[in-house]
Each structure stands twice: as structure tokens, then as C-alpha cells.
Amino acid sequence: MKKAAIIGCGMIANAAHIPAYRHLPKDFEVVAVCDLNEGKAKETAERHGIALYYSSASKMLIEQKPDLVSVCVPNMFHGEYIRMALESGADVLCEKPLSTSYKEAKELYELAEKNGRVLCACQSMRFTPDRLGAKALIDKGELGEIYYGEFSRLRRRGIPTWGAFHIEKISGGGAFVDIGVHMLDAMVWLMGNPRVVSVSGTKSANIAHGGYRSAGSEASGALTGDTFSEKVYSEEDFDVEDFASGSILLEGGKRINFKTAWAVNLPDETSITVVGDKKSVRLPEFELYDAAETENGNAEGYANPYPDEAFAGHFRLLDNIADYYNGKSELMVKPQETLNVCAMIDLFYRSAKEGREVRIEEIN
Ligand SMILES: NC(=O)c1ccc[n+]([C@@H]2O[C@H](COP(=O)([O-])OP(=O)(O)OC[C@H]3O[C@@H](n4cnc5c(N)ncnc54)[C@H](O)[C@@H]3O)[C@@H](O)[C@H]2O)c1
């Protein structure tokens, strides 16, 4: 039995992490929660019947000595709490994006290695039946050599209206690091993690500043509604991107093209295309193409075991972590994949800011 603790008692801790730990009572006990805002820590502890709550993470780590800590604070505070938890001797499951800085991500993984600890990014969106099914085909070599990938993750009107996702100094970016990162992670994983060479990207905020009207918190990703966090969104404070697009050059001359939006005048879309020299696959349809045939992939063995959970991916990720602790499985989200994704994020924002292609040597 591992002792788990939570840092950051907002939407994702309450709606995803705590329920997912609670689903595995033989593997995890959530011993304490913590939030700078003591009221939120207390409310969360009471809501879930957790004995202890703190407003100081260091005090919680010293007193409770958890084995595994979920870092669920806004993006720009991930690093300080990952460090604190690793140095206290805990493993860490950190919400995405683990870091928007490649340098910081490398330092954090080095610290984890030095301390013999696990540091895992909460990339919870790999676990859909179509993506798992496609990955199995790719690993069997059925698509042949993968040389191109493409993803679109578009919300027509879905800027998060809770928390501070719209403020750069708290979130480090907008749509790209919030919803794009899930697709980028899945794309890199499906393609077998070829290392990034360079990124050329652009970002903009054309809808957010035009009298934006939200389609509601659920359409913005708070799948259980506004139950757990304050609504603090204001158009005047919005200084991140509502739309991002770009092109990522990978080793071996492979490429990923993408677009992602919190708000755009296009239909909602969540699609991934992986192109191989034997076959290509389009998700979520799970259609496979070769020279002449179009066939449907079979995702039967990969059905979602948590169809009633809003955040089923978190349940599956914690299943994987429990299996890892029990010696039954490797960790599915690997450091080298997350480091590659963090490098792409860092390169994307530099490229968008400077209006040019930025290469990995410039940040390495
Ligand atoms: N994997 C997913 O599908 C998914 C979905 C939503 C959010 N997230 C990620 O989870 C993280 C949190 O998002 P959320 O929606 O829960 O946000 P939120 O605003 O609802 O919650 C954040 C909580 O952190 C607390 N906090 C802020 N600064 C802090 C600090 N310095 N120290 C301690 N506590 C602090 C706030 O009081 C708040 O309770 C973000 O990194 C976000 O990207 C992931």
C-alpha cells in the first residue's frame, strides 16, 4: 500500500486524481491534501473524507512522508513542487504539461534519477481505445516505417473559464499547452518517440479578445462542471493563445503538422493521422489505408473500462502506476517521451515569439 498525497486542490485533483486513487484502495491511500488556499484544501479533504489537509506542501511532505505525490497546481508551479516532493523522497505524478521549459524538465528528470525516484507526466489521453489499438498495430510493424503525423484539436468555443489558464505567468501558454499537449504526447508516442530537430510555430488570440462568450465549463474541459474551482476568467487578463499551429521536424526527416484551438470558427475536432510506408491510420475513426483498401482497425481488446468516469484516462494511468509498483508492468509514460514533448513546447513558444524556426541545439 502506497501513501499518496495531493498538491493543488482544484478541478483536476477533485474530479480525477482523488477518485482514481480511491478506485484502487489496495494500492493507494490518500493520506493528505494541500493547497495554498487552505479553504480549498479543507473543502477537498472534507468532500472526500481525507483525514488531513495542509496549506504548506513542505510541512505535509515532512509530516506525512508520502510515497507518491500528485502535483495538480497550475503549470508554472509544477517545477517547484516536483522538486520539493522528489527531495522529500516521494515519487511524483505531475499534471501536464510537466514543464514548458526543456532545461527545467531535464533538471527535474536528473533530480528524479539522482534520488532514484519516479517522475511521471500525467499524459492521461493515450488510453482511448482507438489510440491503444493503433499503437499495438504500429508496434507490430503493420504500418511500416512511420514518416509523417498530423493532429487537430479544436474547440469551437472552449476557453477554460475556471482557474487561471488564460494568464501566461500562471499557465505558461494557452491552447497549445492545455489541450494540444495531450495530442502531441499521443502523436510522439504513436510515432515511436523520434527526437525533435526543430519547430516552426505561430500563435494568436483572435476570438478571445472579441467579446468572447463561453460555451460553458464542460465544453472547456471541466467535465464535471464548475463544481470544484472558482470562475476567474476575464477577457482583459487573457494574454495566451486561443489558436496555435505549427510544424515539427523530427530526426530521420519525419514531420508532425498540427493545429489546436480553444476558440476558432471551425467545428470541434480531435483527430490524429499517422502515415506509414505500408499503411496509414486515421483516428478516432480507426481507419487504415494502403494503396487501394480502406479497412477498420479493431479496438476490441482496448475498450474503456471506466465508461462512466469523466476522467477515465486518469484511472487508467493510475492502474498502470499500480501495476508498475506491483512489478506487473513498465510505466507507460516514459521520461524520454515527456522530455521530447517538453522540448517541443519550449521550441514552439520560442518560434512563435521570434517568428522563425528554432532548432533543438539552441535550447540544449
Ligand atoms: N490531464 C488533464 O486532462 C487535465 C485537465 C485539466 C487540468 N489539468 C492540469 O491540472 C493542473 C491544474 O488544473 P485545474 O483545472 O485543477 O486548475 P484549478 O485552478 O482548478 O486548480 C489549481 C489549484 O491549485 C491551487 N494553487 C495555485 N497555485 C498554487 C501554489 N503555488 N501552491 C499550491 N496550490 C496552488 C489553487 O488554489 C487551486 O486550488 C494544470 O496543470 C492543468 O494543466 C489536466
The ligand as a Tripos MOL2 file, in Angstrom:
@<TRIPOS>MOLECULE
LIG
   44    48     1     0     0
SMALL
NO_CHARGES

@<TRIPOS>ATOM
      1 N1         -4.9010   15.7480  -17.6020 N.am      1 LIG1
      2 C1         -5.9850   16.5070  -17.8420 C.2       1 LIG1
      3 O1         -6.8710   16.0950  -18.5760 O.2       1 LIG1
      4 C2         -6.1150   17.8590  -17.1760 C.ar      1 LIG1
      5 C3         -7.3450   18.5220  -17.1710 C.ar      1 LIG1
      6 C4         -7.4270   19.7560  -16.5290 C.ar      1 LIG1
      7 C5         -6.3060   20.3220  -15.9210 C.ar      1 LIG1
      8 N2         -5.1150   19.6550  -15.9650 N.ar      1 LIG1
      9 C6         -3.9030   20.2350  -15.3640 C.3       1 LIG1
     10 O2         -4.0320   20.2070  -13.9410 O.3       1 LIG1
     11 C7         -3.4060   21.3570  -13.3720 C.3       1 LIG1
     12 C8         -4.4260   22.0810  -12.5000 C.3       1 LIG1
     13 O3         -5.5810   22.3800  -13.2490 O.3       1 LIG1
     14 P1         -7.0270   22.5430  -12.5440 P.3       1 LIG1
     15 O4         -8.0000   22.5150  -13.6440 O.co2     1 LIG1
     16 O5         -7.1630   21.6480  -11.4250 O.co2     1 LIG1
     17 O6         -6.8580   24.0550  -12.0440 O.3       1 LIG1
     18 P2         -7.5930   24.7460  -10.8010 P.3       1 LIG1
     19 O7         -7.3550   26.1900  -10.9580 O.co2     1 LIG1
     20 O8         -8.9790   24.2390  -10.6830 O.co2     1 LIG1
     21 O9         -6.7830   24.1940   -9.5250 O.3       1 LIG1
     22 C9         -5.4760   24.5890   -9.2060 C.3       1 LIG1
     23 C10        -5.3650   24.5880   -7.6800 C.3       1 LIG1
     24 O10        -4.0060   24.8880   -7.3430 O.3       1 LIG1
     25 C11        -4.0080   25.8200   -6.2760 C.3       1 LIG1
     26 N3         -2.7620   26.5860   -6.3640 N.ar      1 LIG1
     27 C12        -2.4660   27.5760   -7.2150 C.ar      1 LIG1
     28 N4         -1.1980   27.9880   -7.0300 N.ar      1 LIG1
     29 C13        -0.7060   27.2210   -6.0420 C.ar      1 LIG1
     30 C14         0.5490   27.1670   -5.3980 C.ar      1 LIG1
     31 N5          1.5680   27.9690   -5.7700 N.pl3     1 LIG1
     32 N6          0.7230   26.2760   -4.4050 N.ar      1 LIG1
     33 C15        -0.2730   25.4510   -4.0180 C.ar      1 LIG1
     34 N7         -1.5090   25.4550   -4.6010 N.ar      1 LIG1
     35 C16        -1.7060   26.3360   -5.6010 C.ar      1 LIG1
     36 C17        -5.2260   26.6860   -6.4710 C.3       1 LIG1
     37 O11        -5.6550   27.2670   -5.2340 O.3       1 LIG1
     38 C18        -6.2270   25.6580   -6.9960 C.3       1 LIG1
     39 O12        -6.9680   25.0660   -5.9570 O.3       1 LIG1
     40 C19        -2.8600   22.1690  -14.5360 C.3       1 LIG1
     41 O13        -1.5140   21.8550  -14.7310 O.3       1 LIG1
     42 C20        -3.6700   21.6750  -15.7250 C.3       1 LIG1
     43 O14        -2.9820   21.7800  -16.9580 O.3       1 LIG1
     44 C21        -5.0230   18.4370  -16.5680 C.ar      1 LIG1
@<TRIPOS>BOND
     1     1     2 1
     2     2     3 2
     3     2     4 1
     4     4     5 ar
     5     4    44 ar
     6     5     6 ar
     7     6     7 ar
     8     7     8 ar
     9     8     9 1
    10     8    44 ar
    11     9    10 1
    12     9    42 1
    13    10    11 1
    14    11    12 1
    15    11    40 1
    16    12    13 1
    17    13    14 1
    18    14    15 2
    19    14    16 1
    20    14    17 1
    21    17    18 1
    22    18    19 2
    23    18    20 1
    24    18    21 1
    25    21    22 1
    26    22    23 1
    27    23    24 1
    28    23    38 1
    29    24    25 1
    30    25    26 1
    31    25    36 1
    32    26    27 ar
    33    26    35 ar
    34    27    28 ar
    35    28    29 ar
    36    29    30 ar
    37    29    35 ar
    38    30    31 1
    39    30    32 ar
    40    32    33 ar
    41    33    34 ar
    42    34    35 ar
    43    36    37 1
    44    36    38 1
    45    38    39 1
    46    40    41 1
    47    40    42 1
    48    42    43 1
@<TRIPOS>SUBSTRUCTURE
     1 LIG1         1 GROUP 0 **** ****
